[in-house]
Amino acid sequence: MTKIDWIIEVEKRKEALLKDAQGLLHIKSLLDEENATQDAPLGKGVKEALDYMLTLGEKDGFIPKNVGNLAGHLEFGEGRDLLGILCHVDVVPEGDGWTSNPYAAEVRDGRIYARGAIDDKGPTIAAYYAMKIVKELGLPLKKRVRMIIGTDEESNWRCVEHYFQHEEMPSLGFAPDADFPIINAEKGISDFDMVQIGTDQVNTDANVEVQTFLSGKRYNMVPDYAKAVIQIKENQAEITEMFTNFMNQYKLDHQYSEENQELTLEVKGISAHGMEPRNGKNAGLFLSEFLSKLNLDRKAARYFQFVSRYFFDDSRGVHLGVAFSDDISGELTINPGKFSYTKESGGTIGMTCRYPVTNKMEATKEKLDALLKNEGFTIENFSDSKPHYVDEKDFLIQTLKKVYEEQTGEQADLLAIGGGTYARSLKAGVAFGPLFPGRPDVAHQKDEYIDLEDLFKATAIYAQAIYELAKEE
């Protein structure tokens, strides 16, 4: 059989690939449970994106299946075993400060800019075209190939949970939703709320009463905006000056305004993925730190001093007493992604903890429970997705290493990440691209993009990978 030039096969289809990628990126596929319907249980946008992929696949001769309007798949080939390619079409909220409309999918300077360009709509189209190339070349395969499409990866994974309750588990597979070369270790992910409990007597000598405080929308994002409304008995000018000086010290955009004897404080930070909080500037943490220094009413003082003591300038759980690291997957990280406080009900901190492969979350949670009990907080809405690890000697990893090295001429080192990909829902699954070494990770950030050269190169890698993994029984 003649050697296939996978890059040339991508070149032949690149205009169609780009057009289909833009079509998917135009869809505002955000979780929207408030406007859910029976046929769009997570909102109209994510359902539209799922339908887009299923319709595209049917047109190109794949066998489509909608699984409960939460997920779907496209399949081709024959064989007893199943190769799974796990993608998702939902995106995180776009945030502010974009140069162009986040859903315009504008191409400029050799890049396509859109929410979802790198996470995970661009890679989904790359993997789709990889399947299309293998199918159109009529290559002999011993396994069926199935793209599994999720719609809730950025939130609660209800899509894959529902999918695997009703559908077959692939015997091996990959998720094009992270970094190249190959990610064979993913940290555990635990999301939960720390909720303030107990009642506080009013301390009449307090100068500042916090009415409301709000920051962040997702556990897995560093919040880039925070707002507090406070009432001040005296020395308001002094407090606004302190606020300005504090935020200037950390080079943060900020503003304040006064209305009806209430002072509104606003801070802008820098968003980033919650798996590495050091890549962002947490607006909620900076505003909490400032408020914690004021003469607050008792309930607010307990909340903001708690945030200051355990989270400010500490994303490794050192102050919480849960720091941990291992050689496989590195350090435990914590990201407080959602803050809310009201004078009536007190405060909550919603956070994600990304913990190493050898760390036991049960022991970590016991430590947190004991600490929080003394601090007047409790854990609610606790969820835990265990770490995921595939041994280097596995056929899947050996095959992907060979493909990556042939396509790029570079060594395929194995990586560990703090993010969670759909690979962890497979028994033998890894995350595989599309972010090449040395490229900045712009997922979840404003002006998210993918280089077109990388999009096409990833498509070629995925096409060869599908062929190499599926040609053997």
C-alpha positions as CSV (number, residue, x, y, z in Angstrom):
1,M,0.0,0.0,0.0
2,T,1.3,3.4,-0.9
3,K,2.3,5.7,2.0
4,I,-0.4,8.3,2.7
5,D,0.6,11.9,2.9
6,W,-1.9,13.0,5.6
7,I,-1.0,16.7,5.3
8,I,-1.9,16.7,1.5
9,E,-5.2,15.0,2.3
10,V,-6.0,17.9,4.8
11,E,-4.8,20.5,2.2
12,K,-7.4,19.2,-0.3
13,R,-10.2,19.8,2.3
14,K,-9.0,22.9,4.2
15,E,-11.5,25.4,2.8
16,A,-14.4,23.1,3.6
17,L,-12.8,22.4,7.1
18,L,-12.5,26.1,7.8
19,K,-16.1,26.8,6.6
20,D,-17.5,24.0,8.8
21,A,-15.4,25.2,11.8
22,Q,-16.8,28.7,11.5
23,G,-20.3,27.4,11.2
24,L,-19.9,25.6,14.5
25,L,-18.1,28.5,16.2
26,H,-20.9,30.9,15.2
27,I,-23.3,29.0,17.6
28,K,-23.5,30.5,21.1
29,S,-23.5,27.1,22.8
30,L,-23.6,28.2,26.4
31,L,-25.3,26.2,29.2
32,D,-28.7,27.8,29.7
33,E,-30.9,25.8,32.1
34,E,-33.2,28.7,32.7
35,N,-34.6,28.3,29.2
36,A,-34.3,24.6,29.0
37,T,-37.0,22.5,27.1
38,Q,-37.5,18.8,26.7
39,D,-35.6,18.6,23.5
40,A,-32.9,21.1,24.7
41,P,-32.4,20.2,28.4
42,L,-29.3,22.3,28.7
43,G,-30.5,25.2,26.5
44,K,-31.0,26.0,22.9
45,G,-27.4,26.9,22.1
46,V,-25.8,23.6,23.1
47,K,-28.5,21.6,21.4
48,E,-28.0,23.7,18.2
49,A,-24.3,22.9,18.3
50,L,-25.0,19.1,18.8
51,D,-27.5,19.2,15.9
52,Y,-25.0,21.0,13.7
53,M,-22.5,18.1,14.2
54,L,-25.0,15.3,13.7
55,T,-26.4,16.9,10.6
56,L,-22.9,17.5,9.2
57,G,-22.1,13.8,9.9
58,E,-25.2,12.5,8.3
59,K,-24.6,14.5,5.1
60,D,-21.1,13.0,4.9
61,G,-22.3,9.4,5.3
62,F,-21.6,8.8,9.0
63,I,-24.2,7.0,11.1
64,P,-25.6,9.7,13.5
65,K,-27.3,9.1,16.8
66,N,-28.8,11.6,19.2
67,V,-28.6,10.3,22.8
68,G,-31.3,12.0,24.9
69,N,-30.5,15.5,23.5
70,L,-27.5,15.6,25.9
71,A,-24.9,13.9,23.7
72,G,-24.7,12.1,20.3
73,H,-22.3,10.2,18.1
74,L,-21.1,9.8,14.5
75,E,-19.8,6.3,13.5
76,F,-18.3,4.5,10.6
77,G,-16.5,1.2,9.9
78,E,-17.0,-2.3,11.1
79,G,-15.5,-4.5,13.8
80,R,-16.1,-5.8,17.3
81,D,-14.0,-3.2,19.0
82,L,-14.8,0.5,19.2
83,L,-12.4,3.5,18.9
84,G,-13.8,6.5,20.6
85,I,-13.0,10.2,19.9
86,L,-14.5,12.3,22.7
87,C,-15.3,15.9,21.9
88,H,-17.6,18.6,23.3
89,V,-19.4,21.5,21.7
90,D,-20.4,23.6,24.8
91,V,-18.2,26.6,25.7
92,V,-17.6,28.7,28.8
93,P,-19.1,32.3,29.0
94,E,-17.2,34.7,26.7
95,G,-16.4,37.3,29.2
96,D,-15.4,40.9,28.3
97,G,-12.8,42.7,26.4
98,W,-12.7,40.9,23.0
99,T,-11.2,42.5,20.0
100,S,-13.9,41.0,17.7
101,N,-17.3,39.4,18.4
102,P,-16.6,36.1,20.3
103,Y,-18.9,34.2,17.9
104,A,-17.9,35.9,14.7
105,A,-15.1,33.3,14.2
106,E,-13.1,36.0,12.5
107,V,-10.0,34.9,10.6
108,R,-7.0,37.3,10.9
109,D,-3.3,37.0,10.9
110,G,-3.5,33.3,10.2
111,R,-5.7,32.6,13.2
112,I,-9.4,32.0,13.9
113,Y,-10.7,33.9,16.9
114,A,-13.8,32.7,18.7
115,R,-15.0,31.3,22.0
116,G,-14.4,27.6,21.6
117,A,-11.7,28.0,18.9
118,I,-9.2,25.9,20.9
119,D,-11.7,24.5,23.6
120,D,-13.2,22.5,22.0
121,K,-15.0,23.3,18.7
122,G,-11.9,23.8,16.6
123,P,-10.4,20.5,17.7
124,T,-13.8,18.8,17.2
125,I,-13.9,19.8,13.6
126,A,-10.2,18.7,13.2
127,A,-11.1,15.3,14.6
128,Y,-14.2,15.2,12.4
129,Y,-12.3,15.9,9.2
130,A,-9.7,13.3,10.3
131,M,-12.5,10.7,10.4
132,K,-13.8,12.0,7.1
133,I,-10.3,11.6,5.5
134,V,-9.9,8.0,6.7
135,K,-13.5,7.2,5.6
136,E,-13.1,8.8,2.1
137,L,-9.8,7.0,1.5
138,G,-11.6,3.7,2.1
139,L,-8.8,2.4,4.3
140,P,-9.3,-1.1,5.7
141,L,-10.1,-1.0,9.4
142,K,-10.7,-3.7,12.1
143,K,-12.5,-1.4,14.5
144,R,-15.5,0.9,14.3
145,V,-14.7,4.6,14.8
146,R,-17.0,6.7,16.7
147,M,-17.0,10.4,17.5
148,I,-18.8,11.0,20.8
149,I,-20.1,14.6,21.2
150,G,-20.9,16.0,24.6
151,T,-22.7,19.2,25.5
152,D,-21.9,19.7,29.2
153,E,-18.2,19.3,29.5
154,E,-17.6,22.8,30.9
155,S,-20.1,22.2,33.8
156,N,-21.3,18.9,35.2
157,W,-20.6,16.2,32.6
158,R,-24.3,15.2,32.5
159,C,-23.8,14.5,28.8
160,V,-21.2,11.7,29.1
161,E,-22.8,10.4,32.2
162,H,-26.1,10.0,30.3
163,Y,-24.3,8.7,27.2
164,F,-22.5,5.9,28.9
165,Q,-25.6,4.8,30.8
166,H,-27.2,4.1,27.4
167,E,-24.3,3.4,25.0
168,E,-21.2,1.2,24.5
169,M,-17.9,2.1,26.2
170,P,-15.1,2.3,23.6
171,S,-12.3,-0.1,24.2
172,L,-9.8,2.8,23.7
173,G,-9.8,6.4,22.6
174,F,-8.6,9.9,22.8
175,A,-10.0,13.4,23.5
176,P,-8.7,16.2,21.3
177,D,-9.2,18.8,24.1
178,A,-5.8,19.6,25.7
179,D,-2.1,19.6,24.8
180,F,0.2,17.7,22.5
181,P,2.1,15.4,22.7
182,I,0.1,13.0,24.9
183,I,-1.6,13.5,28.3
184,N,-1.7,10.2,30.1
185,A,-2.3,11.6,33.6
186,E,-5.1,13.9,34.7
187,K,-5.5,15.1,38.2
188,G,-8.6,14.4,40.3
189,I,-11.2,17.2,40.2
190,S,-13.3,18.1,43.2
191,D,-15.8,21.0,43.1
192,F,-17.6,22.2,46.2
193,D,-19.0,25.2,48.1
194,M,-17.7,26.4,51.4
195,V,-20.8,27.9,53.1
196,Q,-20.8,30.2,56.1
197,I,-23.0,29.0,58.9
198,G,-24.1,30.4,62.3
199,T,-25.5,33.7,63.2
200,D,-23.5,36.8,64.3
201,Q,-24.6,39.5,66.6
202,V,-24.3,43.0,65.2
203,N,-21.2,44.8,66.4
204,T,-22.3,48.4,66.8
205,D,-18.7,49.7,66.6
206,A,-18.2,48.5,63.0
207,N,-17.6,51.3,60.5
208,V,-18.4,49.3,57.4
209,E,-21.4,47.1,56.6
210,V,-21.2,44.9,53.5
211,Q,-24.5,44.7,51.8
212,T,-23.5,42.4,48.9
213,F,-20.4,40.9,47.3
214,L,-20.3,38.9,44.1
215,S,-17.6,37.5,41.9
216,G,-17.2,34.6,39.4
217,K,-19.6,32.3,37.5
218,R,-17.7,29.0,37.3
219,Y,-15.7,26.8,39.6
220,N,-13.2,26.2,36.8
221,M,-12.5,29.8,35.9
222,V,-10.4,32.5,37.7
223,P,-13.0,35.3,38.0
224,D,-12.1,38.5,36.2
225,Y,-14.7,40.8,37.8
226,A,-15.8,41.5,41.4
227,K,-18.3,43.9,42.9
228,A,-19.2,44.9,46.5
229,V,-21.8,47.3,47.8
230,I,-21.0,48.6,51.2
231,Q,-22.3,51.2,53.7
232,I,-19.8,53.4,55.6
233,K,-20.5,55.3,58.8
234,E,-17.6,57.7,58.6
235,N,-14.3,58.4,56.8
236,Q,-15.6,57.4,53.3
237,A,-13.0,59.5,51.5
238,E,-10.2,57.7,53.5
239,I,-11.7,54.3,52.5
240,T,-12.0,55.2,48.8
241,E,-8.4,56.4,48.8
242,M,-7.3,53.1,50.5
243,F,-9.2,51.2,47.8
244,T,-7.5,53.0,45.0
245,N,-4.1,52.6,46.5
246,F,-4.6,48.9,47.2
247,M,-5.8,48.2,43.6
248,N,-3.0,50.3,42.1
249,Q,-0.5,48.4,44.1
250,Y,-1.6,45.2,42.3
251,K,-2.1,47.0,38.9
252,L,-5.8,46.2,38.7
253,D,-8.5,48.2,36.9
254,H,-11.0,49.4,39.4
255,Q,-13.7,52.0,40.0
256,Y,-16.1,53.1,42.7
257,S,-19.4,55.0,42.8
258,E,-21.6,56.4,45.4
259,E,-25.4,56.4,45.5
260,N,-27.9,56.7,48.4
261,Q,-25.2,56.5,51.0
262,E,-24.0,53.2,49.5
263,L,-20.5,52.8,48.0
264,T,-20.1,50.4,45.1
265,L,-16.6,49.0,44.5
266,E,-15.7,47.2,41.3
267,V,-12.5,45.4,40.3
268,K,-11.4,43.8,37.1
269,G,-8.9,40.9,37.1
270,I,-7.7,38.5,34.5
271,S,-9.6,35.3,33.8
272,A,-7.8,31.9,33.2
273,H,-8.6,28.2,33.5
274,G,-9.0,27.3,37.2
275,M,-6.6,24.4,36.9
276,E,-3.7,26.9,37.2
277,P,-4.9,30.0,39.1
278,R,-1.5,31.6,38.7
279,N,-2.2,32.3,35.1
280,G,-4.9,34.8,36.1
281,K,-5.7,37.5,38.6
282,N,-8.7,36.6,40.8
283,A,-10.8,39.8,41.1
284,G,-12.8,38.2,43.9
285,L,-9.7,37.4,45.9
286,F,-8.3,40.9,45.6
287,L,-11.5,42.7,46.5
288,S,-12.0,40.2,49.5
289,E,-8.4,41.0,50.6
290,F,-9.1,44.7,50.6
291,L,-12.4,44.4,52.5
292,S,-10.8,42.1,55.1
293,K,-8.6,45.0,56.3
294,L,-11.6,47.2,57.1
295,N,-13.6,47.6,60.3
296,L,-16.5,45.3,59.2
297,D,-19.7,44.1,60.7
298,R,-19.1,40.8,62.4
299,K,-20.6,38.4,59.8
300,A,-18.7,40.1,56.9
301,A,-15.5,40.2,58.9
302,R,-15.7,36.5,59.5
303,Y,-16.3,35.8,55.8
304,F,-13.7,38.1,54.3
305,Q,-11.0,37.4,56.9
306,F,-11.5,33.7,56.2
307,V,-11.1,34.3,52.5
308,S,-8.0,36.4,53.1
309,R,-6.4,33.9,55.5
310,Y,-6.8,30.7,53.5
311,F,-6.9,31.8,49.8
312,F,-5.1,35.1,49.2
313,D,-1.8,34.5,47.4
314,D,-2.1,30.7,48.0
315,S,-3.3,28.5,45.2
316,R,-1.7,25.3,46.5
317,G,-3.8,24.7,49.7
318,V,-0.8,25.4,52.0
319,H,-2.9,27.5,54.4
320,L,-5.8,25.1,54.3
321,G,-3.3,22.3,55.3
322,V,-4.0,20.2,52.2
323,A,-0.9,20.9,50.1
324,F,0.2,17.7,48.2
325,S,2.3,16.8,45.1
326,D,3.6,13.7,43.3
327,D,6.1,13.0,40.5
328,I,3.3,11.8,38.1
329,S,1.1,14.9,38.1
330,G,2.6,17.7,40.2
331,E,1.0,19.9,42.8
332,L,-2.5,20.1,44.2
333,T,-4.2,23.4,43.2
334,I,-7.2,25.3,44.5
335,N,-9.2,27.9,42.7
336,P,-12.0,29.9,44.4
337,G,-14.1,30.6,41.3
338,K,-17.4,31.8,42.7
339,F,-17.9,34.2,45.6
340,S,-21.1,35.5,47.0
341,Y,-22.1,37.3,50.2
342,T,-25.2,39.0,51.4
343,K,-25.7,40.7,54.7
344,E,-28.8,38.5,55.3
345,S,-27.5,35.1,54.4
346,G,-23.7,35.3,54.8
347,G,-21.2,34.0,52.3
348,T,-20.2,31.1,50.1
349,I,-17.0,30.3,48.2
350,G,-17.3,27.9,45.3
351,M,-14.1,26.2,44.4
352,T,-12.3,23.6,42.3
353,C,-9.5,21.5,43.8
354,R,-7.3,19.7,41.3
355,Y,-5.4,17.0,43.1
356,P,-2.6,14.7,42.1
357,V,-3.0,11.1,40.9
358,T,-1.7,9.6,44.1
359,N,-3.6,11.9,46.4
360,K,-6.7,10.5,48.3
361,M,-9.5,13.0,48.2
362,E,-11.2,11.4,51.1
363,A,-8.3,12.3,53.4
364,T,-8.1,15.8,52.0
365,K,-11.8,16.3,52.6
366,E,-11.5,15.1,56.2
367,K,-8.9,17.7,56.8
368,L,-11.0,20.4,55.3
369,D,-14.1,19.4,57.3
370,A,-12.2,19.6,60.5
371,L,-10.7,23.0,59.7
372,L,-14.0,24.5,58.5
373,K,-15.9,23.4,61.5
374,N,-13.7,25.6,63.7
375,E,-14.1,28.5,61.3
376,G,-17.9,28.5,61.1
377,F,-18.1,27.1,57.5
378,T,-19.3,23.8,56.0
379,I,-18.9,22.0,52.7
380,E,-21.9,21.7,50.4
381,N,-22.5,20.5,46.8
382,F,-19.4,18.3,46.9
383,S,-18.5,16.4,43.8
384,D,-15.4,14.4,43.0
385,S,-14.0,13.0,39.7
386,K,-11.2,10.6,40.4
387,P,-7.7,11.0,38.8
388,H,-7.0,9.2,35.5
389,Y,-3.8,7.5,34.5
390,V,-2.8,5.3,31.5
391,D,0.5,3.4,31.6
392,E,3.1,4.4,29.0
393,K,3.4,0.8,27.8
394,D,-0.2,0.7,26.7
395,F,-0.9,0.1,23.0
396,L,-2.8,3.4,22.8
397,I,0.1,5.5,24.0
398,Q,2.7,3.6,22.0
399,T,0.7,4.2,18.8
400,L,0.0,7.8,19.5
401,K,3.7,8.4,20.3
402,K,4.7,6.9,16.9
403,V,2.1,9.0,15.0
404,Y,3.1,12.2,16.7
405,E,6.8,11.7,16.2
406,E,6.3,10.8,12.5
407,Q,4.1,13.9,11.9
408,T,6.1,16.4,13.8
409,G,9.7,15.1,14.0
410,E,9.6,15.9,17.7
411,Q,9.7,13.6,20.7
412,A,6.3,12.7,22.1
413,D,6.8,13.3,25.9
414,L,4.0,12.3,28.2
415,L,2.3,15.0,30.2
416,A,0.1,15.4,33.3
417,I,-2.5,18.1,33.6
418,G,-4.8,19.6,36.2
419,G,-7.7,20.0,33.7
420,G,-10.2,17.3,33.2
421,T,-10.9,16.0,29.7
422,Y,-13.5,13.5,28.5
423,A,-10.5,11.0,28.3
424,R,-11.1,10.2,31.9
425,S,-14.5,8.8,31.2
426,L,-12.9,6.0,29.2
427,K,-11.1,3.1,30.8
428,A,-8.2,3.5,28.3
429,G,-8.3,7.1,27.1
430,V,-5.8,9.9,26.8
431,A,-6.0,13.6,25.9
432,F,-4.2,14.2,22.6
433,G,-3.8,17.8,21.4
434,P,-4.5,20.2,19.8
435,L,-2.3,22.7,21.6
436,F,1.3,22.3,20.4
437,P,4.3,22.7,22.7
438,G,5.3,26.4,23.0
439,R,1.9,27.8,22.1
440,P,0.2,29.9,24.7
441,D,-2.9,28.3,26.3
442,V,-5.7,30.8,25.5
443,A,-8.7,28.5,26.5
444,H,-11.2,30.3,28.7
445,Q,-9.6,33.7,27.9
446,K,-10.7,36.7,25.9
447,D,-9.6,36.6,22.2
448,E,-9.4,32.8,22.3
449,Y,-8.0,31.5,19.0
450,I,-6.4,28.6,17.2
451,D,-3.6,29.0,14.6
452,L,-4.9,27.7,11.2
453,E,-1.6,26.0,10.6
454,D,-2.1,24.1,13.9
455,L,-5.7,23.3,13.1
456,F,-4.6,21.7,9.9
457,K,-1.6,19.9,11.4
458,A,-3.7,18.5,14.2
459,T,-6.2,17.2,11.6
460,A,-3.4,15.3,9.9
461,I,-2.2,13.9,13.2
462,Y,-5.7,12.8,14.1
463,A,-6.3,11.2,10.7
464,Q,-3.2,9.0,11.0
465,A,-3.9,8.2,14.6
466,I,-7.4,7.0,13.8
467,Y,-6.1,4.8,11.0
468,E,-3.2,3.4,13.1
469,L,-5.4,2.7,16.1
470,A,-8.3,1.2,14.1
471,K,-6.4,-0.9,11.6
472,E,-5.4,-3.5,14.2
473,E,-7.9,-5.8,16.1
